[in-house]
Amino acid sequence: MQGINVIDYSTLAVSTAAVSLGTNASPTLPGKAKRMYITAESQAARWRADGEDPTATEGHVLAAADSLSFTGANYRQLLEKIRFIATSAGDSALKITFFD
């Protein structure tokens, strides 16, 4: 990924309520972030990038140990809208690297 600089690395805890990278989330989306790379650690999660909340049965699946890459362009608007939820009881941990 030549020309892309790492801004931050964080863990996002995902449970049975949808979470985003918004201002009240932990981690908060870094101000200069335009790209990200995500890995699901412990269990599957679902995601949506249209600003709507995913559910345990609705949204794209990110299986445990799989990754999701938004690194090829400026994805700032997508990063502001993306939301995640665990697919079953218990928390999922998403590891996220943010890039400029």
C-alpha positions as CSV (number, residue, x, y, z in Angstrom):
1,M,0.0,0.0,0.0
2,Q,2.5,2.5,-1.2
3,G,1.6,6.2,-0.3
4,I,-0.8,5.2,2.5
5,N,0.2,6.1,6.0
6,V,-1.0,4.4,9.1
7,I,-2.9,6.8,11.4
8,D,-4.2,4.6,14.2
9,Y,-4.9,1.0,15.3
10,S,-7.8,0.1,17.5
11,T,-10.1,-2.7,18.8
12,L,-13.8,-2.3,18.4
13,A,-15.9,-4.4,20.7
14,V,-19.1,-5.5,18.9
15,S,-22.0,-7.0,20.7
16,T,-25.8,-7.4,20.2
17,A,-26.3,-3.6,19.7
18,A,-25.1,-2.1,16.4
19,V,-22.0,0.2,16.8
20,S,-20.3,2.7,14.5
21,L,-17.1,4.6,14.5
22,G,-18.9,7.8,15.3
23,T,-18.1,10.4,18.0
24,N,-19.6,8.3,20.8
25,A,-17.9,5.1,19.8
26,S,-14.7,3.6,21.0
27,P,-12.6,3.8,19.0
28,T,-13.6,7.1,17.4
29,L,-12.9,7.4,13.7
30,P,-9.7,9.5,13.4
31,G,-10.2,12.8,11.7
32,K,-7.8,12.2,8.8
33,A,-8.8,8.6,8.2
34,K,-9.9,7.8,4.6
35,R,-9.2,4.0,4.6
36,M,-9.3,1.1,6.9
37,Y,-8.5,-2.6,7.2
38,I,-10.5,-4.8,9.6
39,T,-10.1,-8.3,11.0
40,A,-12.7,-10.2,12.9
41,E,-11.0,-11.9,15.9
42,S,-13.3,-14.1,17.9
43,Q,-16.6,-14.5,16.1
44,A,-18.5,-13.3,13.1
45,A,-20.0,-9.9,12.8
46,R,-22.3,-8.2,10.3
47,W,-21.9,-4.8,8.7
48,R,-23.7,-2.2,6.7
49,A,-22.3,0.9,5.2
50,D,-25.5,2.7,4.2
51,G,-26.0,4.3,7.6
52,E,-28.6,1.8,8.7
53,D,-28.0,-0.7,11.6
54,P,-27.2,-4.3,10.7
55,T,-28.9,-7.0,12.7
56,A,-27.8,-10.5,13.7
57,T,-29.4,-11.8,10.4
58,E,-29.1,-8.7,8.1
59,G,-26.0,-7.2,6.6
60,H,-22.8,-8.4,5.1
61,V,-21.1,-11.2,7.1
62,L,-17.5,-10.8,8.3
63,A,-16.6,-14.3,9.5
64,A,-14.2,-14.9,12.3
65,A,-10.6,-14.6,11.1
66,D,-11.7,-12.9,7.9
67,S,-10.7,-9.4,6.9
68,L,-12.4,-6.4,5.2
69,S,-10.3,-3.9,3.3
70,F,-11.3,-0.4,2.4
71,T,-7.9,0.8,1.2
72,G,-8.0,1.4,-2.5
73,A,-9.7,4.9,-2.6
74,N,-11.0,7.7,-0.3
75,Y,-13.7,5.9,1.7
76,R,-14.3,8.6,4.3
77,Q,-18.1,8.8,3.8
78,L,-18.3,5.0,4.1
79,L,-16.2,5.0,7.3
80,E,-18.6,7.6,8.8
81,K,-21.6,5.4,8.0
82,I,-20.4,1.9,8.6
83,R,-22.0,-0.1,11.5
84,F,-21.3,-3.5,13.0
85,I,-23.1,-6.0,15.1
86,A,-22.2,-9.5,16.5
87,T,-24.0,-12.4,14.7
88,S,-24.7,-14.3,18.0
89,A,-24.6,-13.8,21.8
90,G,-21.2,-12.7,23.1
91,D,-18.9,-10.0,21.9
92,S,-16.8,-10.0,18.8
93,A,-13.6,-8.0,18.6
94,L,-12.7,-6.2,15.4
95,K,-9.1,-5.1,14.9
96,I,-9.0,-2.0,12.8
97,T,-6.0,-0.2,11.2
98,F,-6.8,3.3,9.9
99,F,-5.0,4.9,7.0
100,D,-4.9,8.4,5.5
